[in-house]
Amino acid sequence: MLGQPASSSSVCPEIMIPTVGDAPRKPVEEGYPQSVGLGNGKTYNQHAAVQHRNVMLVANHPLAQQTGHMRVFFPKSLRKRLVERDGWVVLNEAGAWLGVKVLSKERNSTAKNYELKKDEQDADWLWPNEENPPVAFVVSDESRHRTFDDFLAYLASHQHGLVNGRTTYAFVDDIGAEVRLELGGDLSVPNINGKPVDLQPAKVFDSPFMSSVHGSGIVDVRKGDRHMHLDFNKAVITD
C-alpha cells in the first residue's frame, strides 16, 4: 500500500490499492493472480508471494499439489484501458497505476512473454508463455507519476534476474528507498534486502481499509463512514 510501511509474504496474495499519504483512495477493481485448479478444479495455498510497499512478486507455490498454470485476471470492464508496452500490461484507473509483467528467464527482457485471452464470461486472462514464471505487480499513483510515459520509465528502471529458481527483483520504492526482493529457489521464506520476511509481524493487516493486530483474532474493516468489526474469537460481526 503506498503511504503505508508494508512488507509481507503470503500464499493468497492480492494487490494493495495505492493511497496518497494516509488518505484512503476509492478501491479500484484491478488484476489479480489465480492458478488453474487441477483435480477438483480448486486450488489450496496456490501461491508464494512477497511484497514491499508498492511492488509484489507472485509465483506458484512449489508445494501446492493442485496448482496448474498461473494466470492474471482482468475484468472485461477494464479491457479498453489495458495498454501493452515493453513486456508490461499497464492500467490507469481512478488516479492509480498498475503495471503487470511476466518475468522472463532472460534477464531484464522487455519482450512480450504472455498472451491475453478471453474466457467464457468475456473476461481477460494474462497467460504466461513460459511454464510457471514469477509475475511482478507494481502500483503507483498520478501524484508520483503524472503520465503514462512517467510510469513506464519508472517500470523500466526495475531490474530482475532468475537463477536456479530464485527470482531477484530490484527497484526504488515509492519513498525513494532501494529495495531487493527475492523469492523461490532454495529460500524457505522470501527475502527483502537480504533478510527473511517476518512471519509474525505486529500487524497482520495495516492499511486505511483493513487493520488487525497479529494474534488478536480481530479485524477492523473501514470504507468511508462504514465500519465492520470482526471478532473471530467469538464468531461475532458488528458494525
C-alpha positions, 0 to 999 in steps of 0.5 A: 500500500503506498503511504503505508510501511508494508512488507509481507509474504503470503500464499493468497496474495492480492494487490494493495490499492495505492493511497496518497499519504494516509488518505484512503483512495476509492478501491479500484477493481484491478488484476489479480493472480489465480492458478488453474485448479487441477483435480477438483478444479480448486486450488489450496495455498496456490501461491508464494508471494512477497511484497514491499510497499508498492511492488509484489512478486507472485509465483506458484507455490512449489508445494501446492499439489493442485496448482496448474498454470498461473494466470492474471485476471482482468475484468472485461470492464477494464479491457479498453484501458489495458495498454501493452508496452515493453513486456508490461500490461499497464492500467490507469484507473481512478488516479492509480497505476498498475503495471503487470509483467511476466518475468522472463528467464532472460534477464531484464527482457522487455519482450512480450512473454504472455498472451491475453485471452478471453474466457467464457464470461468475456473476461481477460486472462494474462497467460504466461508463455513460459511454464510457471514464471514469477509475475511482478505487480507494481502500483503507483499513483498520478501524484508520483507519476503524472503520465503514462510515459512517467510510469513506464520509465519508472517500470523500466528502471526495475531490474530482475534476474532468475537463477536456479529458481530464485527470482531477484527483483530490484527497484526504488520504492515509492519513498525513494528507498532501494529495495531487493526482493527475492523469492523461490529457489532454495529460500524457505521464506522470501527475502527483502534486502537480504533478510527473511520476511517476518512471519509474525509481524505486529500487524497482520493487516495495516492499511486505511481499509483493513487493520488487525493486530497479529494474534488478536483474532480481530479485524477492523474493516473501514470504507468511508463512514462504514465500519465492520468489526470482526471478532473471530474469537467469538464468531461475532460481526458488528458494525 
